Structures are given as structure tokens and as C-alpha cells.
Amino acid sequence: MADVQQHTGGSNMPRKIFSSFHYKPDNWRASQVRNIGAIEGNKLASDNEWESVTQGGDAAVERWINEQMKGKSCVVVLIGAGTAGRKWIKYEIKKGWKDGKGLLGVCIHNLKDLNGDQAKKGRNPFDDFTVDGKKLSSIVKAYDPPYSSSTNVYSHIKENIVDWIEEAIDIRNRN
């Protein structure tokens, strides 16, 4: 739900992405990634907005997700300790793939949260899906920044996210 500047071929055309993450524990970490200079725009739903959507039941959540995904070219799954296996994360991955959007994962467990805490690494949510008899995780990349320091993890994501998104879109266009 943010614009990402495309830096390939000397072009600065914006890419629109949908961010998928486990709201309660990872909202702060997700905000850090979304506020990287290469990512612009759309704010995250507030606690009150998300509660309002979820009170409408599954159909309301699906409508909200479907509306948010319109016009996006990539779904970026921000992987925290408990992301994999969550109902709405699975829905977003499945819908993103079905709709031909690029998919990628970025591990965010080593980014500090509001309290300055890091989390345990979560499992790859793409392991839960198969495409033509292959695990989706063998097609879709999930990046785990090779640092334990939150500052270094942030810098690594900032330096690479635009290229990761472009690669995810290219991979999806080939599959």
C-alpha cells in the first residue's frame, strides 16, 4: 500500500506495493520498512480502522484487502515471528499470486519494536503453498538481512528493497 520508486533503466516510475504483515506484533517494524525513503505514500490502517474492518466479519476484511490490492504490482510480506500460517496473510499471498502480482518476503524480526525489542525469526509463509507441484517458497524469494543489529537490518532493507520488488515482479511475470 505504498509507492516504491523504480530505479532500473534510469527510470523513476513509482511501483505500488501492498504490505502484508501480522498487525499487532509487527506494526511498528512494518512502519519502519514502509518509511524507508524508497517507499512513499499510503499510511497503515490505525488500530481503530482495522478494528472497524474486522468487526464487519470475514467478508468485510476480504473486501478491504481486495480494495487495498487494486492497482498494486507487488505484495511484500513482512515476515515476523508469527506471520506464517495466519489466515489473512495466507489470503493476501494467495490473492496476490492469483492476480499475477509479484510476491516477496522480507524478514523483519531483527528490527526493534516500539519497546526496543527484537523477535524470534518466523518461518517462511510461502512454504504453505504449492504451485504446479512445487513449494511457492522455491519460486518466491524471502530475504533475511544478514545482520543482528536493528540499524544494520534497516540499512540492508533500505539498500535492497527496490531491487527485490523489481525482481519479484520479474519472477512472477515468468511464472
Backbone as a printed PyTorch tensor [residue, N CA C, xyz], in Angstrom:
tensor([[[  0.8140,  -1.1790,   0.0000],
         [  0.0000,   0.0000,   0.0000],
         [  0.8640,   1.2510,   0.0000]],

        [[  2.0090,   1.1520,  -0.6490],
         [  2.9010,   2.2990,  -0.7360],
         [  3.4550,   2.3680,  -2.1400]],

        [[  3.9830,   3.5230,  -2.4900],
         [  4.6500,   3.6660,  -3.7690],
         [  6.1250,   3.3860,  -3.5700]],

        [[  6.7140,   2.6570,  -4.4830],
         [  8.1390,   2.3650,  -4.4480],
         [  8.7340,   2.9180,  -5.7180]],

        [[  9.8190,   3.6480,  -5.6000],
         [ 10.4590,   4.2110,  -6.7780],
         [ 11.2500,   3.1300,  -7.4900]],

        [[ 11.0210,   2.9870,  -8.7680],
         [ 11.7380,   2.0240,  -9.5890],
         [ 13.0300,   2.6860, -10.0450]],

        [[ 14.1580,   2.0320,  -9.7800],
         [ 15.4500,   2.6120, -10.1310],
         [ 16.1550,   1.8030, -11.2100]],

        [[ 15.4190,   1.0850, -12.0220],
         [ 16.0520,   0.3160, -13.0860],
         [ 15.9540,   1.0870, -14.3830]],

        [[ 16.9690,   0.9810, -15.1920],
         [ 16.9610,   1.6190, -16.5050],
         [ 16.8770,   3.1310, -16.4470]],

        [[ 17.3010,   3.7350, -15.3240],
         [ 17.2960,   5.1800, -15.2070],
         [ 15.9160,   5.7810, -15.0230]],

        [[ 14.9050,   4.9610, -14.8460],
         [ 13.5390,   5.4560, -14.7020],
         [ 13.1830,   5.6450, -13.2330]],

        [[ 12.3170,   6.5820, -12.9430],
         [ 11.8360,   6.7870, -11.5780],
         [ 10.3310,   6.6110, -11.5090]],

        [[  9.8080,   5.6640, -12.2600],
         [  8.3720,   5.4110, -12.2430],
         [  8.0000,   4.7480, -10.9150]],

        [[  6.9410,   5.2120, -10.2690],
         [  6.5720,   4.6050,  -8.9840],
         [  5.9630,   3.2140,  -9.1640]],

        [[  6.3070,   2.3220,  -8.2530],
         [  5.6980,   0.9960,  -8.1540],
         [  4.7890,   1.0330,  -6.9440]],

        [[  3.6090,   0.5230,  -7.0940],
         [  2.6930,   0.4640,  -5.9620],
         [  2.7290,  -0.9440,  -5.3850]],

        [[  2.9340,  -1.0260,  -4.0670],
         [  3.0100,  -2.3150,  -3.4070],
         [  1.9560,  -2.4310,  -2.3140]],

        [[  1.6250,  -3.6740,  -1.9890],
         [  0.7590,  -3.9900,  -0.8710],
         [  1.6340,  -4.6380,   0.1890]],

        [[  1.6120,  -4.0950,   1.4110],
         [  2.3820,  -4.6520,   2.5220],
         [  1.5040,  -5.5880,   3.3270]],

        [[  1.9920,  -6.8080,   3.5140],
         [  1.2750,  -7.8250,   4.2730],
         [  2.0850,  -8.1500,   5.5270]],

        [[  1.4470,  -8.0770,   6.7020],
         [  2.1720,  -8.3550,   7.9460],
         [  1.1850,  -8.6560,   9.0670]],

        [[  1.6830,  -9.2880,  10.1170],
         [  0.8930,  -9.6050,  11.3100],
         [  0.7780,  -8.3100,  12.1180]],

        [[ -0.4090,  -7.7420,  12.1520],
         [ -0.5980,  -6.3740,  12.6310],
         [ -0.0870,  -6.1210,  14.0500]],

        [[ -0.6380,  -6.8230,  15.0210],
         [ -0.3430,  -6.4830,  16.4260],
         [  1.1530,  -6.5060,  16.7660]],

        [[  1.8670,  -7.6130,  16.5400],
         [  3.2650,  -7.5920,  16.9740],
         [  4.2100,  -6.8520,  16.0240]],

        [[  3.8320,  -6.7040,  14.7650],
         [  4.7880,  -6.2000,  13.7800],
         [  4.4510,  -4.8420,  13.1830]],

        [[  3.4230,  -4.1830,  13.6530],
         [  3.0310,  -2.8880,  13.1040],
         [  4.1900,  -1.8840,  13.1550]],

        [[  4.8930,  -1.8330,  14.2660],
         [  6.0000,  -0.8850,  14.4270],
         [  7.1300,  -1.2120,  13.4520]],

        [[  7.4690,  -2.5040,  13.3530],
         [  8.5190,  -2.9310,  12.4220],
         [  8.0950,  -2.6450,  10.9720]],

        [[  6.8490,  -2.9430,  10.6500],
         [  6.3330,  -2.7040,   9.2970],
         [  6.3930,  -1.2170,   8.9580]],

        [[  6.0780,  -0.3770,   9.9130],
         [  6.1370,   1.0770,   9.6820],
         [  7.5510,   1.5260,   9.3380]],

        [[  8.5490,   0.9240,   9.9910],
         [  9.9370,   1.2820,   9.6890],
         [ 10.2610,   0.9820,   8.2310]],

        [[  9.8700,  -0.2030,   7.7720],
         [ 10.1520,  -0.5900,   6.3920],
         [  9.4010,   0.3260,   5.4340]],

        [[  8.1530,   0.5890,   5.7330],
         [  7.3360,   1.4150,   4.8460],
         [  7.8050,   2.8660,   4.8050]],

        [[  8.5160,   3.3130,   5.8400],
         [  9.0040,   4.6940,   5.8850],
         [ 10.3880,   4.8660,   5.2760]],

        [[ 10.9410,   3.7940,   4.7300],
         [ 12.2280,   3.8940,   4.0360],
         [ 12.0570,   4.8780,   2.8800]],

        [[ 13.0670,   5.6620,   2.6070],
         [ 12.9890,   6.6920,   1.5800],
         [ 12.5030,   6.2130,   0.2240]],

        [[ 12.7740,   4.9510,  -0.1290],
         [ 12.3610,   4.4270,  -1.4350],
         [ 10.8760,   4.1050,  -1.4740]],

        [[ 10.2510,   4.1020,  -0.3060],
         [  8.8310,   3.7630,  -0.2270],
         [  8.0700,   5.0070,   0.2130]],

        [[  7.0780,   5.3650,  -0.5540],
         [  6.3000,   6.5650,  -0.2630],
         [  4.8340,   6.2240,  -0.0630]],

        [[  4.1220,   7.1650,   0.5160],
         [  2.6760,   7.1440,   0.4310],
         [  1.9510,   6.3870,   1.4980]],

        [[  0.9050,   5.7560,   1.0540],
         [ -0.1950,   5.2090,   1.8450],
         [  0.1650,   4.8390,   3.2760]],

        [[ -0.5900,   5.3850,   4.1830],
         [ -0.3680,   5.0920,   5.5960],
         [ -0.9970,   3.7480,   5.9490]],

        [[ -0.4990,   3.1790,   7.0350],
         [ -1.0630,   1.9300,   7.5370],
         [ -2.4060,   2.2110,   8.1940]],

        [[ -3.2490,   1.1980,   8.2280],
         [ -4.5170,   1.3390,   8.9470],
         [ -4.2100,   1.4990,  10.4340]],

        [[ -4.9260,   2.3880,  11.0910],
         [ -4.7450,   2.5420,  12.5330],
         [ -5.4520,   1.3890,  13.2430]],

        [[ -5.1720,   1.2470,  14.5380],
         [ -5.8550,   0.2090,  15.3300],
         [ -7.3670,   0.3410,  15.1960]],

        [[ -7.8710,   1.5730,  15.2880],
         [ -9.3260,   1.7950,  15.2210],
         [ -9.8860,   1.4280,  13.8520]],

        [[ -9.1760,   1.8100,  12.7720],
         [ -9.6400,   1.4750,  11.4250],
         [ -9.6660,  -0.0340,  11.2220]],

        [[ -8.5990,  -0.7170,  11.6520],
         [ -8.5180,  -2.1660,  11.4740],
         [ -9.6090,  -2.8610,  12.2900]],

        [[ -9.8390,  -2.4010,  13.5240],
         [-10.9110,  -2.9750,  14.3510],
         [-12.2620,  -2.7950,  13.6730]],

        [[-12.4820,  -1.6470,  13.0870],
         [-13.7370,  -1.3770,  12.3910],
         [-13.9290,  -2.3420,  11.2250]],

        [[-12.8560,  -2.5780,  10.4540],
         [-12.9330,  -3.5030,   9.3240],
         [-13.2230,  -4.9170,   9.8280]],

        [[-12.4890,  -5.3640,  10.8370],
         [-12.6400,  -6.7360,  11.3130],
         [-13.9910,  -6.9850,  11.9710]],

        [[-14.5960,  -5.9500,  12.5150],
         [-15.9290,  -6.1170,  13.1150],
         [-16.9790,  -6.4520,  12.0650]],

        [[-16.6960,  -6.1630,  10.8060],
         [-17.6200,  -6.4840,   9.7240],
         [-17.5540,  -7.9420,   9.2960]],

        [[-16.6630,  -8.7170,   9.9200],
         [-16.5530, -10.1370,   9.6070],
         [-15.6240, -10.4040,   8.4350]],

        [[-15.5030, -11.6860,   8.0880],
         [-14.5800, -12.1150,   7.0420],
         [-14.8470, -11.4380,   5.6970]],

        [[-16.1060, -11.2960,   5.3350],
         [-16.4360, -10.6840,   4.0460],
         [-15.9330,  -9.2400,   3.9960]],

        [[-16.0470,  -8.5120,   5.0980],
         [-15.5850,  -7.1250,   5.1480],
         [-14.0650,  -7.0550,   5.0510]],

        [[-13.3710,  -7.9820,   5.7170],
         [-11.9060,  -7.9970,   5.6530],
         [-11.4600,  -8.3130,   4.2260]],

        [[-12.0960,  -9.3040,   3.5960],
         [-11.7550,  -9.6430,   2.2080],
         [-11.9740,  -8.4520,   1.2820]],

        [[-13.0880,  -7.7570,   1.4410],
         [-13.3560,  -6.5750,   0.6090],
         [-12.2760,  -5.5130,   0.8140]],

        [[-11.8920,  -5.2880,   2.0710],
         [-10.8830,  -4.2870,   2.3870],
         [ -9.5520,  -4.6610,   1.7370]],

        [[ -9.1350,  -5.9260,   1.8940],
         [ -7.8790,  -6.3790,   1.2970],
         [ -7.9480,  -6.2550,  -0.2220]],

        [[ -9.0430,  -6.7260,  -0.8110],
         [ -9.1970,  -6.6580,  -2.2700],
         [ -9.0880,  -5.2210,  -2.7630]],

        [[ -9.7180,  -4.3100,  -2.0540],
         [ -9.6800,  -2.8910,  -2.4370],
         [ -8.2620,  -2.3340,  -2.3040]],

        [[ -7.5790,  -2.6960,  -1.2190],
         [ -6.2130,  -2.2030,  -0.9920],
         [ -5.2310,  -2.7480,  -2.0290]],

        [[ -5.4860,  -3.9510,  -2.5340],
         [ -4.5790,  -4.5730,  -3.5090],
         [ -4.7830,  -4.0580,  -4.9320]],

        [[ -5.9140,  -3.4160,  -5.1890],
         [ -6.1670,  -2.9200,  -6.5480],
         [ -5.0580,  -1.9710,  -6.9720]],

        [[ -4.5570,  -2.1770,  -8.1980],
         [ -3.5430,  -1.2940,  -8.7520],
         [ -2.1380,  -1.5270,  -8.2220]],

        [[ -1.9530,  -2.5010,  -7.3640],
         [ -0.6160,  -2.7900,  -6.8220],
         [  0.0600,  -3.8190,  -7.7160]],

        [[  1.3720,  -3.7120,  -7.8570],
         [  2.0990,  -4.6480,  -8.7080],
         [  2.8570,  -5.7050,  -7.9180]],

        [[  2.9340,  -5.5440,  -6.5920],
         [  3.7070,  -6.4840,  -5.7810],
         [  3.1310,  -6.5560,  -4.3670]],

        [[  3.1570,  -7.7640,  -3.7960],
         [  2.7920,  -7.9720,  -2.3930],
         [  4.0870,  -8.2590,  -1.6440]],

        [[  4.4150,  -7.4060,  -0.6770],
         [  5.6080,  -7.5760,   0.1400],
         [  5.1530,  -8.0890,   1.5020]],

        [[  5.5120,  -9.3490,   1.7990],
         [  5.1580,  -9.9500,   3.0780],
         [  6.2970,  -9.6630,   4.0450]],

        [[  6.0020,  -8.8870,   5.0860],
         [  6.9810,  -8.5430,   6.1050],
         [  6.9030,  -9.6310,   7.1680]],

        [[  7.9180, -10.4800,   7.2050],
         [  7.8770, -11.7120,   7.9860],
         [  8.4140, -11.5030,   9.3910]],

        [[  7.5000, -11.6280,  10.3510],
         [  7.8680, -11.5850,  11.7560],
         [  7.7430, -12.9730,  12.3620]],

        [[  7.8450, -13.0460,  13.6800],
         [  7.8440, -14.3340,  14.3800],
         [  6.5840, -15.1570,  14.1190]],

        [[  5.4250, -14.5020,  14.0330],
         [  4.1730, -15.2420,  13.9050],
         [  3.4180, -14.9930,  12.6130]],

        [[  4.0970, -14.5600,  11.5750],
         [  3.4240, -14.2160,  10.3130],
         [  2.8820, -15.4360,   9.5770]],

        [[  3.7250, -16.4590,   9.4110],
         [  3.3460, -17.6470,   8.6330],
         [  2.1370, -18.3380,   9.2540]],

        [[  1.2380, -18.7730,   8.3940],
         [  0.0650, -19.5230,   8.8460],
         [ -1.1240, -18.6730,   9.2540]],

        [[ -0.9640, -17.3630,   9.3290],
         [ -2.0820, -16.5020,   9.7110],
         [ -3.0810, -16.4150,   8.5560]],

        [[ -4.3400, -16.4760,   8.9180],
         [ -5.4280, -16.5400,   7.9350],
         [ -5.3450, -15.4430,   6.8830]],

        [[ -5.2120, -14.1920,   7.2990],
         [ -5.2600, -13.0900,   6.3410],
         [ -3.9560, -12.9420,   5.5650]],

        [[ -2.8350, -13.3330,   6.1650],
         [ -1.5650, -13.3520,   5.4270],
         [ -1.6790, -14.3780,   4.3000]],

        [[ -2.2280, -15.5560,   4.6260],
         [ -2.4040, -16.5980,   3.6150],
         [ -3.3410, -16.1230,   2.5050]],

        [[ -4.4010, -15.4250,   2.8750],
         [ -5.3340, -14.8910,   1.8790],
         [ -4.6150, -13.9020,   0.9560]],

        [[ -3.8100, -13.0040,   1.5430],
         [ -3.1100, -11.9880,   0.7560],
         [ -2.0860, -12.6140,  -0.1900]],

        [[ -1.3710, -13.6370,   0.2740],
         [ -0.4060, -14.3280,  -0.5800],
         [ -1.1350, -15.0130,  -1.7370]],

        [[ -2.1850, -15.7530,  -1.4040],
         [ -2.9380, -16.4880,  -2.4240],
         [ -3.5350, -15.5330,  -3.4520]],

        [[ -4.1310, -14.4520,  -2.9820],
         [ -4.7410, -13.4790,  -3.8820],
         [ -3.6770, -12.7890,  -4.7350]],

        [[ -2.5800, -12.4050,  -4.1260],
         [ -1.5070, -11.7560,  -4.8730],
         [ -0.9910, -12.6380,  -6.0060]],

        [[ -0.7770, -13.9100,  -5.7100],
         [ -0.2860, -14.8270,  -6.7420],
         [ -1.3380, -15.0180,  -7.8280]],

        [[ -2.5820, -15.2620,  -7.4100],
         [ -3.6850, -15.4840,  -8.3660],
         [ -3.8600, -14.2820,  -9.2900]],

        [[ -3.6660, -13.0880,  -8.7460],
         [ -3.8400, -11.8570,  -9.5230],
         [ -2.6000, -11.4790, -10.3400]],

        [[ -1.5620, -12.3180, -10.3000],
         [ -0.3670, -12.0710, -11.1070],
         [  0.5690, -11.0140, -10.5590]],

        [[  0.4770, -10.7270,  -9.2800],
         [  1.3510,  -9.7220,  -8.6680],
         [  2.6680, -10.3610,  -8.2430]],

        [[  3.7260,  -9.5670,  -8.2310],
         [  4.9830, -10.0460,  -7.6780],
         [  4.7840, -10.3430,  -6.2000]],

        [[  5.5110, -11.3110,  -5.6890],
         [  5.4760, -11.6550,  -4.2660],
         [  6.9010, -11.7320,  -3.7550]],

        [[  7.1210, -11.2340,  -2.5590],
         [  8.4070, -11.4090,  -1.9060],
         [  8.2140, -11.3040,  -0.4130]],

        [[  9.1510, -11.8810,   0.3020],
         [  9.1540, -11.8010,   1.7520],
         [ 10.3890, -11.0660,   2.2280]],

        [[ 10.2380, -10.3220,   3.3140],
         [ 11.3640,  -9.6460,   3.9540],
         [ 11.2570,  -9.9260,   5.4530]],

        [[ 12.2760, -10.5900,   5.9960],
         [ 12.2860, -10.8850,   7.4310],
         [ 12.5520,  -9.6020,   8.2190]],

        [[ 11.6850,  -9.3360,   9.1870],
         [ 11.7930,  -8.0880,   9.9510],
         [ 11.9860,  -8.3460,  11.4500]],

        [[ 12.2210,  -9.5900,  11.8240],
         [ 12.3140,  -9.9410,  13.2480],
         [ 13.4420,  -9.2180,  13.9920]],

        [[ 14.5070,  -8.8530,  13.2920],
         [ 15.6190,  -8.1780,  13.9640],
         [ 15.4910,  -6.6580,  13.9900]],

        [[ 14.4190,  -6.1290,  13.4140],
         [ 14.1390,  -4.7030,  13.6150],
         [ 13.5370,  -4.5530,  15.0050]],

        [[ 13.9070,  -3.5020,  15.6990],
         [ 13.3650,  -3.2950,  17.0410],
         [ 11.9270,  -2.7970,  16.9540]],

        [[ 11.1270,  -3.1940,  17.9420],
         [  9.7500,  -2.7110,  18.0270],
         [  9.7080,  -1.4390,  18.8720]],

        [[  8.5290,  -0.9780,  19.1810],
         [  8.3210,   0.2460,  19.9600],
         [  9.0730,   0.2150,  21.2940]],

        [[  9.2010,  -0.9740,  21.8820],
         [  9.8720,  -1.1200,  23.1750],
         [ 11.3640,  -1.4090,  23.0450]],

        [[ 11.8700,  -1.4060,  21.8150],
         [ 13.2860,  -1.6790,  21.5950],
         [ 13.6320,  -3.1560,  21.5690]],

        [[ 12.6160,  -4.0130,  21.4540],
         [ 12.8370,  -5.4580,  21.4560],
         [ 12.8760,  -6.0210,  20.0410]],

        [[ 13.6940,  -7.0430,  19.8730],
         [ 13.7040,  -7.8090,  18.6360],
         [ 12.8950,  -9.0850,  18.8840]],

        [[ 12.5780,  -9.8070,  17.8090],
         [ 11.7490, -11.0090,  17.9360],
         [ 12.5100, -12.2260,  17.4160]],

        [[ 11.9020, -13.3890,  17.5880],
         [ 12.4690, -14.6100,  17.0110],
         [ 12.1280, -14.6370,  15.5340]],

        [[ 12.9740, -15.3020,  14.7730],
         [ 12.7340, -15.4250,  13.3390],
         [ 11.5180, -16.3190,  13.1040]],

        [[ 10.6350, -15.8670,  12.2150],
         [  9.4570, -16.6470,  11.8580],
         [  9.7520, -17.5480,  10.6680]],

        [[  8.8930, -18.5330,  10.4770],
         [  9.1010, -19.4320,   9.3360],
         [  8.5900, -18.7770,   8.0540]],

        [[  9.0130, -19.3150,   6.9430],
         [  8.6890, -18.7700,   5.6270],
         [  7.2100, -19.0340,   5.3100]],

        [[  6.3890, -17.9970,   5.1620],
         [  4.9660, -18.2010,   4.8960],
         [  4.6880, -18.7950,   3.5170]],

        [[  5.6430, -18.7220,   2.6030],
         [  5.4480, -19.2620,   1.2660],
         [  5.5770, -20.7880,   1.2380]],

        [[  6.0780, -21.3710,   2.3450],
         [  6.1540, -22.8330,   2.4610],
         [  4.7650, -23.4660,   2.5020]],

        [[  3.7330, -22.6930,   2.8200],
         [  2.3740, -23.2150,   2.9730],
         [  1.6290, -23.3820,   1.6530]],

        [[  2.2570, -23.0420,   0.5290],
         [  1.5810, -23.0570,  -0.7710],
         [  2.3780, -23.8610,  -1.7830]],

        [[  1.6520, -24.4710,  -2.7220],
         [  2.3160, -25.1420,  -3.8390],
         [  1.7510, -24.5950,  -5.1490]],

        [[  2.6260, -24.5560,  -6.1500],
         [  2.2580, -24.1310,  -7.4920],
         [  2.8460, -25.1680,  -8.4490]],

        [[  1.9970, -25.8190,  -9.2130],
         [  2.4480, -26.8450, -10.1560],
         [  3.3410, -27.8810,  -9.4800]],

        [[  2.9510, -28.2910,  -8.2680],
         [  3.6760, -29.3290,  -7.5470],
         [  4.9410, -28.8730,  -6.8390]],

        [[  5.2720, -27.5670,  -6.9150],
         [  6.4610, -27.0340,  -6.2480],
         [  6.0250, -26.1110,  -5.1140]],

        [[  6.8120, -26.1120,  -4.0360],
         [  6.5280, -25.1580,  -2.9680],
         [  6.6910, -23.7450,  -3.5230]],

        [[  5.7630, -22.8800,  -3.1600],
         [  5.8540, -21.4850,  -3.5950],
         [  7.1690, -20.8690,  -3.1280]],

        [[  7.6820, -21.3320,  -1.9810],
         [  8.9440, -20.8030,  -1.4520],
         [ 10.1450, -21.1220,  -2.3450]],

        [[  9.9770, -22.0650,  -3.2840],
         [ 11.0680, -22.3450,  -4.2250],
         [ 11.0180, -21.3950,  -5.4230]],

        [[  9.9380, -20.6170,  -5.5200],
         [  9.7640, -19.6510,  -6.6080],
         [  9.9200, -18.2260,  -6.0790]],

        [[  9.2340, -17.9520,  -4.9820],
         [  9.2020, -16.6170,  -4.3750],
         [ 10.3520, -16.4970,  -3.3730]],

        [[ 11.0680, -15.3880,  -3.4380],
         [ 12.2010, -15.1900,  -2.5390],
         [ 11.7600, -14.5210,  -1.2350]],

        [[ 12.3810, -14.9740,  -0.1510],
         [ 12.2060, -14.3510,   1.1580],
         [ 13.5970, -13.9450,   1.6350]],

        [[ 13.8010, -12.6730,   1.8230],
         [ 15.1040, -12.1420,   2.1830],
         [ 15.2180, -11.9920,   3.6910]],

        [[ 16.3390, -12.4720,   4.2250],
         [ 16.6350, -12.3620,   5.6490],
         [ 17.9230, -11.5610,   5.7810]],

        [[ 17.8220, -10.2710,   6.0980],
         [ 19.0310,  -9.4560,   6.2040],
         [ 20.0560, -10.1260,   7.1250]],

        [[ 21.3270, -10.1770,   6.6850],
         [ 22.3500, -10.9450,   7.4040],
         [ 22.9640, -10.2000,   8.5920]],

        [[ 22.1540,  -9.5110,   9.3550],
         [ 22.6530,  -8.7310,  10.4880],
         [ 21.7720,  -8.9640,  11.7080]],

        [[ 22.3480,  -8.7570,  12.8850],
         [ 21.5460,  -8.8470,  14.1030],
         [ 21.2220,  -7.4590,  14.6650]],

        [[ 22.0050,  -6.4640,  14.2760],
         [ 21.7580,  -5.0950,  14.7170],
         [ 20.5750,  -4.5070,  13.9340]],

        [[ 19.6100,  -3.9510,  14.6470],
         [ 18.4320,  -3.3580,  14.0180],
         [ 18.8200,  -2.2900,  13.0060]],

        [[ 19.8100,  -1.4710,  13.3290],
         [ 20.2580,  -0.4100,  12.4270],
         [ 20.7930,  -0.9870,  11.1210]],

        [[ 21.5870,  -2.0620,  11.2210],
         [ 22.1410,  -2.6910,  10.0170],
         [ 21.0660,  -3.3850,   9.2040]],

        [[ 20.0850,  -4.0060,   9.8660],
         [ 18.9770,  -4.6580,   9.1720],
         [ 18.2040,  -3.6090,   8.3750]],

        [[ 17.8870,  -2.4970,   9.0150],
         [ 17.1740,  -1.4080,   8.3600],
         [ 17.9490,  -0.9210,   7.1300]],

        [[ 19.2430,  -0.6920,   7.2940],
         [ 20.0710,  -0.2080,   6.1810],
         [ 20.0870,  -1.2120,   5.0320]],

        [[ 20.1820,  -2.5040,   5.3550],
         [ 20.1990,  -3.5410,   4.3280],
         [ 18.8880,  -3.5600,   3.5410]],

        [[ 17.7770,  -3.4670,   4.2570],
         [ 16.4750,  -3.4390,   3.5920],
         [ 16.3820,  -2.1820,   2.7190]],

        [[ 16.7650,  -1.0540,   3.2660],
         [ 16.6910,   0.2150,   2.5340],
         [ 17.5100,   0.1640,   1.2420]],

        [[ 18.6800,  -0.4420,   1.3000],
         [ 19.5640,  -0.5070,   0.1320],
         [ 19.0510,  -1.4660,  -0.9370]],

        [[ 18.2190,  -2.4280,  -0.5670],
         [ 17.8640,  -3.5050,  -1.4880],
         [ 16.3920,  -3.6250,  -1.8590]],

        [[ 15.4910,  -3.0020,  -1.1390],
         [ 14.0640,  -3.2850,  -1.3250],
         [ 13.5560,  -2.9780,  -2.7350]],

        [[ 14.0260,  -1.9150,  -3.3330],
         [ 13.5720,  -1.5760,  -4.6800],
         [ 13.9540,  -2.6840,  -5.6590]],

        [[ 15.1990,  -3.1580,  -5.5820],
         [ 15.6440,  -4.2460,  -6.4640],
         [ 14.8820,  -5.5340,  -6.1760]],

        [[ 14.6180,  -5.8190,  -4.8920],
         [ 13.8690,  -7.0310,  -4.5300],
         [ 12.4720,  -6.9960,  -5.1450]],

        [[ 11.8440,  -5.8360,  -5.0980],
         [ 10.4940,  -5.6980,  -5.6510],
         [ 10.5240,  -5.8980,  -7.1630]],

        [[ 11.4670,  -5.2850,  -7.8270],
         [ 11.5750,  -5.4560,  -9.2840],
         [ 11.8220,  -6.9160,  -9.6430]],

        [[ 12.6890,  -7.5770,  -8.8840],
         [ 12.9650,  -8.9960,  -9.1290],
         [ 11.7200,  -9.8460,  -8.9050]],

        [[ 10.9500,  -9.5470,  -7.8580],
         [  9.7170, -10.2930,  -7.5650],
         [  8.7210, -10.1550,  -8.7040]],

        [[  8.6020,  -8.9710,  -9.2590],
         [  7.6950,  -8.7470, -10.3830],
         [  8.1810,  -9.5160, -11.6120]],

        [[  9.4880,  -9.5010, -11.8450],
         [ 10.0490, -10.2610, -12.9700],
         [  9.8070, -11.7590, -12.7950]],

        [[ 10.0260, -12.2670, -11.5840],
         [  9.7930, -13.6970, -11.3130],
         [  8.3450, -14.0560, -11.5790]],

        [[  7.4360, -13.2200, -11.1160],
         [  6.0100, -13.5210, -11.3120],
         [  5.6320, -13.4770, -12.7840]],

        [[  6.1990, -12.5440, -13.5190],
         [  5.9190, -12.4600, -14.9520],
         [  6.3980, -13.6830, -15.7200]],

        [[  7.3920, -14.3860, -15.1740],
         [  7.9120, -15.6020, -15.8110],
         [  7.1850, -16.8660, -15.3520]],

        [[  6.3800, -16.7850, -14.2890],
         [  5.7340, -17.9820, -13.7300],
         [  4.2260, -17.8950, -13.8190]]])
